[in-house]
Amino acid sequence: MRKIELKSVQDGMVLAEPLYGVSGNVLIPKGMALKAALIPRLRSWGVREVCIESDADDEETCKMQAVAVNKIPLETLFEGKMTTRAMQTVYNALSGYRA
């Protein structure tokens, strides 16, 4: 297995390790073939690199498989949802926290 940047993923590449969300749930299981249509969604989840099956042995760097969501821009998360004052307050609070 080897770790590659998301921009280098090609249709049909197979995940060598599961992809986990920040809450620990499996977003994409190990062994799933990645489809080109899935790449934009992975990017929106904050995924920057994945471990794929290959002949190369890069296991040490693949042990910490990409964890999604943590670095999604707040603007993306709140897009179309800041219709109330409460949501604007939450957005402003999170903006200060993430800075």
C-alpha positions in Angstrom: 0.0 0.0 0.0 1.0 3.6 -0.5 -0.2 7.0 0.5 -1.1 9.4 -2.3 -2.5 12.9 -2.6 -6.2 13.0 -3.4 -5.5 14.9 -6.6 -3.5 11.8 -7.8 -6.3 9.3 -7.2 -7.5 7.6 -10.4 -10.8 5.9 -11.0 -10.7 2.3 -9.8 -7.9 2.7 -7.2 -8.7 0.6 -4.1 -8.5 1.9 -0.5 -5.9 0.0 1.5 -7.3 1.3 4.8 -10.8 2.5 5.8 -11.5 6.2 5.7 -12.8 7.4 9.1 -14.8 10.5 10.0 -14.0 12.7 13.0 -16.5 10.8 15.1 -14.7 7.5 14.3 -17.4 6.1 12.0 -16.2 4.4 8.8 -17.0 6.7 5.8 -15.5 4.4 3.2 -14.4 0.8 4.0 -11.1 -0.8 3.2 -11.1 -2.5 -0.2 -13.5 -0.2 -1.9 -12.7 0.9 -5.4 -12.8 4.6 -5.7 -14.8 6.2 -8.4 -13.9 9.5 -10.1 -17.3 10.9 -9.0 -16.4 10.3 -5.4 -13.3 12.5 -5.4 -15.1 15.8 -5.1 -17.0 14.5 -2.1 -13.8 13.3 -0.4 -12.3 16.8 -1.0 -15.4 18.4 0.6 -14.9 16.2 3.6 -11.4 17.6 4.0 -9.5 14.5 2.7 -6.2 15.4 1.3 -4.5 12.0 0.9 -5.5 8.3 1.0 -3.8 5.0 1.3 -4.3 2.8 -1.8 -3.5 -0.8 -2.6 -0.2 -1.2 -4.5 2.9 -3.3 -4.8 4.9 -0.6 -2.9 5.1 -1.1 0.8 4.5 2.3 2.5 2.7 0.8 5.5 4.2 3.1 8.2 2.9 6.2 6.5 -0.5 4.6 5.9 -1.2 3.7 9.5 -2.7 7.1 10.0 -5.3 7.0 7.3 -6.9 10.3 6.3 -9.5 11.6 8.7 -12.2 13.6 7.0 -14.0 16.8 7.9 -11.6 18.5 10.3 -10.3 21.1 7.8 -13.4 21.8 5.8 -13.8 25.6 5.4 -16.6 26.9 7.6 -18.0 28.7 4.6 -18.6 25.4 3.0 -20.2 23.8 6.1 -22.5 26.8 6.6 -23.3 27.4 2.9 -27.0 28.2 2.6 -27.6 27.7 6.4 -26.9 31.1 7.8 -30.6 32.2 7.6 -31.1 32.9 11.3 -29.3 35.0 13.8 -28.5 31.9 15.8 -26.7 30.2 12.9 -24.7 33.4 12.3 -23.8 33.4 16.0 -22.6 29.8 15.8 -20.6 30.6 12.7 -18.9 33.6 14.3 -18.1 31.5 17.4 -16.6 28.7 15.3 -14.7 31.2 13.2 -12.9 32.5 16.3 -12.3 28.9 17.6 -10.7 27.7 14.4 -8.5 30.7 13.8 
